[in-house]
């Protein structure tokens, strides 16, 4: 099968979903043509060694990657972010009519949904079917962010984006979503149930895998021979890490909270920890991706926190797959599908989102759990990943969807 992949993000950016999909499909004997932008995520600057030009192609085996120019921006400016999305929509549409002509089906990675523009044109002009892979819910991921305007302007933006998304869902030949509740929400918003399939995301299995805990890694996170909970990831408005800082302060010297990563909320979180005199909270900043598996192994639990928003109840953040693939027990301060997955597999502990008192109680429960029980929880976490979220399982399903839309079968 000849497969087109449309994604604004692609390796060497940390966009392992479209990147590993391309490699795995090629391994299975398919010809893959990728249409993407020049790498600029997350700094908003084109990577060193790349120069934006019109016809940049690289072929490795049966994968050809064509990059087209786009305005690079990943800051908090709504205007610049829109310019980035629309510029890729324009350049990929111009290039795609010729470059992707003749493929049997096109896979589109969303966000942003504007990446669908080229696929939509090819669907109209060449009748090439598409599979849309929805990673987060629009318009909520936009209108609930700090970049969105308030008042009437915000309401108008929400309505316009919602209408655009309904049209996109109707146009796609097949839709893969990353959580069961997301599937229900898309169907509620007008997607054809026969088009929608839940495909849980995989993680970068070259980076996230079970490794033994080492003394060096324990020193790196400042392990003090007591239960250590690690939050690793973006410190943004949707993660609500403030809940974890308050909970750790309440739990006191029974446990430590270590925070890896950065984001727009980091200064406020550091200030909060100082105000609460939470000496058991440590900020470790960014660490190279190659170190993460060993750092995960050095902590007793991996923490996932989310705001209590309807759209977030139907999403499964990538940090869950990373923790499970490393065989680490999870603490999930979240509602919806994340909590159900963790609870159903016995892969960790859960509590209500945005409730620091409940999370503090959960931290204390984790601290009191015997090491043998934690180890068994870690084994169940790894089994959950391997059975339901692995690269093999996910690509099996995407490959099946591409084959079925290519032959006009129901997905």
N, C-alpha and C positions, 0 to 999 in steps of 0.2 A: 504494500500500500504506500502511496505517496502522501505524506502528511505535512501540512503547513502549520507552523507554530507562530502565533502573533503575541508578543509580549513587549511592553515598554521596558521591562527589566529582565536582564539575562546575565549569566556569569560573564566576566568575573565579579559582577555585583552579587550580593548575597541573595540571589533569587534561585534557590535550589530546586523549586518545584518545576518551572519550565526547563531549567537546565538538565536536571536528572531525567525528566520525561523524554527529552530529545535523545539523550545518550541511551536510555533503556530501550526506546523504540528502535533506534538504530541497531542495537545489539540483537533485537528480535527480527531483524531483516528488513525493516522499513526504510524508505528513503525520506529524509527529513529536511525541510527547508524552514529556517528560522528567520523571521523578520523582526528586528528589534532596533533600539536606539543605541547610541554610544554610551558606555557605562559612566554614570555620574552619581549613583546612589551610594551612601546616604549624604555625602558632603555637598552635593549640588554643583560639583565641578567635574568636568570630563577627566577621566583617569589619565595619569601620566602614561605616555606611550601611544595614546589614541589621538587622532586629529579628525574632527568632523568633516566628512566629505560625502558626496552623493552615492557613489557606487563602491562601497567597501564590502568585499566578500571574502570569506574564509571557508575553505572546505576541509573537513577532517573525516576521512572515511565516507560514510553515506550521509553526513550532516553538513549542510551548507548554511552559514550564518551571514545574512546581509544586514548591515547596520545603516540606518538613515539618520540624518541630522534631526535634532530636537532641542528646544530651549531647556537647558538643565537648571532645575530649581527644586530644592527640598526644604526650604525654610518656611517660616510661618506666614509668608505673604500669600494671601489667597489669589491675588492677581498673577503673581509669578507662577504659582502652582497651576493655575488654569492655563497659562501660556505654555507651560511644559506639556500638559496633557493634550491641548489642542494642536500644538506644533507636531507632536508625534502622530496624532490622528491624520493630519494633513500629509506629512511626508510618507507615512506608511501606506496611505491610500494611493498616492501617486505611484509609489514603487510596487505596491502589491498587485496591481492589475496585471502587470507583466510577470513579475517575479514568482507569484504564487499561482499563476494560471497553469492549469493542468494537474494540480494536486487533487487527491480524492476527497479530502476533508481537511478542515482547518480547526485547530485548537486555539482558543483565545483565553489568555490569562487576565483576569480582572480582580484587582483594580489596576489602572483606572478603566471604567467602562468605555472610555473614548478609544481604547485600543481596538474595540470592535468595529471601528469605522471601515477599515480596509476589508475586513471579512464581510461586512454588510454590502459593500460595493461588489465584491466578488460573488456574493450570493445572488445579487440582482443581475449582474452582467454575465456570469458564467454558470450560475446555478450550483455553486460549490457549497455543500452543507458545512455547518459549523457546530462545534461543541464549545460552549462558554463555561469556564471554570470560575465560579464565584467564590472569592475569598473573604469578602466582607460585604455588609449590607449598605447599599446606598439607597436613599439619601442620608440615613442616620449617621453614617461614619463621617459625613461632611457637616451636616447641620448641627450635630451634637459636639463638634470640635470647636476649639477656640478661634478658628479662622472664619467661622460663619457669622454673618450679621444677625442682629437680634430684631425683634419687633416684626413689623409688616414685611420688611425686606427678607428677613429670615424665613417667614412663612411662605412668601412667594418663591424663594429659592427651593424650599422643601417640595412644594407642589410641582414646580417645573422639573426637578430631578426625578421625583416619583413618577411623573408621566413619561419621562424619557426611559426610565428603567422598565416600565411596563411594556413599552414598545420594543425594547431590546429583548426582553424575555420572550415575547411573542415571535420575534424574528429568528432567534436561535433554533437550530435543529435539535440540539440536546443541551442540557444544563447539568453540570456537575456542581454539587454544593458540599461544603465541608462539615456539615452537621445536620442531624435529623430535623431539628427545629427550624433551621434555615430553609430546608425543603418545604416544610409546611407553610412558612411565611411567604416564600415565593409563589406557591400555589394559591395562597390567599390573595396575593396581589396580581393574579391573572395568568401565571405560568401554567401551561398545559401539564397536568400530572404525569402524562405519558412521556414527557420530555425530561423529567427531573430525576436524578439519581444522587444519593448520598455517597460521596467518596471521601473518606477521612484522609486528611493530608498525611504525607510521610515527612520525615526529617532528613537532614544531610547525614546519611549513615556512615560516611567517611569520618565525620567529626564526632558524632554522638553515638557512643557505643559503650557497653559495660567495660570498665577498667578498674583495677584494684586501687584502693585509697593508698596514697603514699605519704610519707612524713613530709616531703617537700610541699605537696599540695596542701596539707593541713597547715603548714607554716604560712603558706601563701594567703590563706583566708583567715589567718589568725585564730585557728581552732584552739579553744581553751579547755578541752576535755569535758565539755558539756554539750547538750543537744544544740546543734547548729542548723538553722534554717536559712536557706539561700534563696534570694530573689535575683534572677538573672534576666535582664532584658531592658526594654524601653521604659523610662520613667516618665510616662505621659499622662494625660488627663483620663484616659480610659482605664488605665491600670489601677488607679487609686491606691498607690503604695502607701499613702498617708495612713490608711487603715492598719497596715502591717507595722509601721513605726509606732503608732499609738499602742497596738497590741503588745509589741515587744517591750515597750516601756512598762506596761502593766504587769507583764510576766516576770520582770525583774531578772535576778541572776540565775534563774532556772534554765535559761536558754540564751542563745545569741542569734541575732539576725544580721546576715551579711548581704549587702546589696551590690551587685555587679551591673554595670551599665550606666547610661546617662539619658538625659532627655529634658524636656522643657520644665518638668516639675522638680528636677534635682535640687536647685537652690532652696526651694521652699521646704523640701524634705529634710535637707541638712539643717535648716533653721529650726524646723519642728523638733528634730532629735535633740538639738541643743537646748531648746526651751523645756523639753520634757526631761532633760538630763538623762537621756537614755544611753548610758555608757555601754550597753549590750548591743547597740546598733552600729555597724561599721559600713562605710561606703568605700568600695574598692575600685570604682571607676571601670574603664574598659579593659578587657583582657583579650589577647588574641584568640580567635576561634579555635585554633589548634590546642589550646590549653583547657577548653571548657569541659571536656569529658573528665579529666583528672580533677578539676576543681569541683565538678558536680559530685564526684565520688568522695571528696573530702568532707562534704556536709551530710548530715543525717537525713534531711528532707529538702525537697525543692518546693518553692512557694509559687502559687499562681493567684493573683488577685485581679478582679474585674469590677467595674462599676455595675450597678444594678439597673441596666437598661434593657428594654425588650429586645433590641437588635443583638445585644451581646449575649443574651441567653441562647441564641441560635448560632453561636460561633465557637470554634475550638482553637484557641491561640496556639501558635507553633511551639511555644515554650512547653506545652504539655507533651507533645510528641518527643521533644528533645529529652525531657526528664525520663519519660517512660523508656525510650530507646537506650538510655544509660542504666536502666534498671534501678532507678531511684524512687523511693516513696514520695508521694506528692501530698502537699497540703493545698487544698483549693478553696479559696474564699470567693466563691462564684455560684451563680445559679444556672439552671438550664442544663444543656448538654454536657458541659464540663463536669459538673457535679455528678450527673447520672453515670457518665463513663467511669469516673474514679470509684464511685460507690459500687457499681455493678460488678467491677472486676476486683474489688478489695485492694485497690492500688494505692490507697492512702486515706487521708482524713479530709472531711469537707465541713464547711460552715457557711452561714448566710453571708452574702457580700455586703461590704460597707458597714460592717458591725464589728468594731474593734474589741468590744467586750467578748463576743463569741469567739473571735479569732484568738484572743488572749487565752481563753479556756482551751481552745484547740492546741495552741502552742504548749500549754502545760500538759495536756494529754500526750502529745508527741514526746515531750521530755520524759514522761513517766513510762513510756513503752519500752519493754525489754529489747535489747539488741537482736535477739533471735527472732522476735516478732517483726522487727523492722526489716530484717533480712528477707523474711518470707514475703512481706509486703512488696519489697523490691523485686522479687522473682515474679510475683503476680503482675507488677507494673510492666516488666519486660515482656511477659506473655501477652498482655493486652496489646502492646505495640506490635509485636510480631504477627499476631493473629488478625488484627483489624486495621493497622495503620502503616505497615511496612511499605517500602518502595515497590516490592513485588506485587503486593495486594492492590495498591493504588493504581499502578500502571496496568495491571490486568483489567481493571474496570474502565480506565480511560481508553485503553486500546479497544475494548469491546464496544464502547460508545462510538468511537470514531468509525469502526467497521460497520456498525449498524446504521449510523446516519449516512455513511457512504453508499449503503445499499437501500436507504430509505426505510429501514426497519425501525420499530419503536425501541427506544433505549431502555 
